[in-house]
Amino acid sequence: MSSLKKLLEGLELKYRLYSILTPVTMVGEVAMEVIIPLLMSRIIDLGISGGDLAYVLRTGLVMVCLSLVSLAFGCLGARFGAVASLGFSRNLRRNLFTRLQAFSFGNVDHFSTSSLVTRLTTDVTNIQNTYQMLLRICFRAPIMLVSGTFMACMINLRLSTVFFVAIPILAVVLGIIIALSYPRFRKMLAQYDDLNAKVQENLIAIRVVKSFVRTPYECEKFNNSADTLRRLQVRAEKLVILNGPVMQLLVYSCIIAALFFGGRMIVFGDMMTGQLISFITYITQILMSLMILSMIFVMLVLSRASINRIVELLDERPEITDCDSPDAGLAESVPDGSVDFKDVSFSYSKDADKAVLNDVSLHIDAGAVVGIIGGTGSSKTTLVSLIPRLYDVMSGSVSVGGIDVRNYRLKALRDDVSMVLQKNVLFSGTIRDNLKWGNPRASDEEIRAACIASDADEFVSSLPKGYDSDLGQGGVNLSGGQKQRLCIARALLKKPKILILDDSTSAVDTATDARIRKALRTTLPNTTKIIIAQRITSVQDADIIFVMDAGRIVGFGRHEELLKNNEIYREVYDSQQSQN
């Protein structure tokens, strides 16, 4: 019940109304279908046997009218159910996507991207189909079962024992099928995640696959994953399909038994022919209702796995949020771009023994140009990710503008800290649309000024449509250096107090890199600029340079000081100089 409440959270009143109307119309449809066999028995036993043609015609006309009413209820129920389930799935996807947007990087790290895609697509579709089935069939079948049973007992109580024997047998078979098939369906959905991961990875890296001529290898890898999924599906479904034959066996066995014993009753005068025909109809309705209920149980087995995966997402609590207390007094703006780390340690796994940052302390003045140098895996990106609070420290504190980052409104902090990540992310749409992510109200002059500062204006202006040129997904029609420059321009449009460039000029030549750094000093003179770079030339003019190794600050100072006093910095510098 709590899971259903989570799934229905925020469902609009219109769809709630459709969800109520669907079972109501199903009840109307069942009522008509239950009355029709009774009228049919009276036509046979009273009208035809008594030779009363007028009675036959009147009752037949009533049956036709009831059939039309039943059809109308059925059509309305189908429409209401479809609208309600589609609205339910839209609402559920919206809630899931909204929850994902609230996740911190730590939350996202708990789930693979492919798993999140599967949950928002395949799992939601499974639940949508189940929801529609529950609204229509789950109300219709039990009411039909109860009504049909009541009418059959009214006709002949002794003969009704036929299907009373069948029901426990069906219940036992269903229980076994459900118990054995659920874990198999859960494994099948996990394999969907793996298959989606391979598709996503291959599409993103299609150029690498082509350039290394690895298409046969990737096809084989995909085929293996698809074949594993097929085997898991077959393994799960071969249990579920047993439901059909067992149900058919019980249905026909009950009909044969009813015909045998009912025929004997007619011979001995304990039952009329019309009553037996109606009884057979009611038995069929009862057992078909049981068959439908068994299908619902099977569908619930499949959807249960999907529901658990969806609820797992909905239950995931964002690790980083604004404080819920109204008296917390969270800061609404960043005073300046100064940064202080005090005894900071951090671990992605929350395990102190696996910390990637250890006892880091540093101070950065507002408006300073800061360089960070270190080998691969020295946790440079992790360090700067703590400034806009993409992660929270495990111990110690990070302050911006003299205020602990945990005491800011997240929006206020991140509005004033602009970060260009290692992976350049652009979205489908125009260049102008992408740049306006930095400032939705930016004028054309501001956009062009930011592009001039990032050395992007020249190549953008050379495009046929200029700033209105369309980008493919992820900016695939641009080079790596062009994407980097657009990402820098987007960050500049925010006019932040702190600008973090995480190896953001690695794909541009040294001359372009130098122009960008020069423009940054003049364009945003009061903004603190933190530059992570592999090239010493990208940071050698910085006001202060921090050298990192194995998650620690092992040296800091200006370029000349580090050349004299820091062996790691000097080795990096000498190796790069020897390559030039």
Summary of the structure (lengths in Angstrom):
residues: 580
radius of gyration: 34.9
end to end distance: 67.9
largest distance: 119.5
contacts: 1889
relative contact order: 0.08
helix: 66%
strand: 11%
